[in-house]
Amino acid sequence: MSLASFALDIKVTRDTNTDDEKAAYVRAMFDGMQHLLGPLHEASYVIVDEVPAAAWGYGGRTQAARFAAAAAA
């Protein structure tokens, strides 16, 4: 029997999610991909890259700038 495999690389802003939240996300993505692809090989990957807020842009501003503006408001 041939098993499917996948690699999913996700980026999030560092320190915005707990270890438990990331673990739940990894499990949910594995389960979701298994639903889509069928039986999966254990060597399937969900990578959660944590990017520093100063190196992550949204709407033309870094996340760090957005967080600072929200805190000042």
C-alpha positions in Angstrom: 0.0 0.0 0.0 1.4 3.4 -1.0 1.0 6.2 1.5 0.8 9.9 0.7 3.1 12.4 2.3 3.1 16.2 2.5 5.1 19.2 3.9 3.3 22.3 5.0 5.4 25.4 6.0 3.4 28.0 8.0 4.7 31.3 9.3 3.4 33.0 12.4 4.6 36.0 14.4 6.9 34.9 17.2 5.4 34.8 20.7 1.8 35.1 19.6 0.9 31.5 20.1 1.5 29.1 23.0 3.2 25.7 22.6 -0.2 24.1 23.2 -1.8 26.1 20.4 0.9 25.2 18.0 0.7 21.5 18.9 -3.1 21.6 18.4 -2.5 23.3 15.0 0.0 20.7 13.9 -2.4 17.9 14.9 -5.3 19.6 13.1 -3.3 20.1 9.9 -2.1 16.5 9.9 -5.7 15.3 10.4 -7.0 17.6 7.7 -4.4 16.6 5.2 -5.2 13.0 6.0 -8.8 13.7 5.2 -7.9 15.2 1.9 -5.1 12.8 0.8 -6.0 9.6 2.5 -3.6 7.4 4.6 -0.4 9.4 5.3 3.1 8.3 5.7 4.5 9.2 9.2 7.1 11.3 7.4 4.7 14.1 6.7 5.6 17.5 8.0 3.9 20.6 9.5 6.5 23.3 10.1 5.5 26.4 12.2 8.1 29.1 11.5 8.1 31.8 14.1 9.1 35.1 12.5 10.2 38.1 14.6 7.5 40.8 14.6 10.1 43.3 13.2 10.6 41.0 10.2 7.0 40.3 9.3 5.0 42.8 7.3 1.2 43.3 7.0 -0.5 46.3 5.3 2.8 48.0 4.7 3.9 48.0 8.3 5.8 45.5 10.4 3.9 43.5 13.0 6.0 45.2 15.6 4.8 48.7 14.4 1.2 47.5 14.4 1.5 46.1 17.9 3.1 49.3 19.2 0.3 51.4 17.6 -2.4 49.2 19.1 -0.7 49.4 22.5 -0.6 53.3 22.3 -4.2 53.6 21.3 
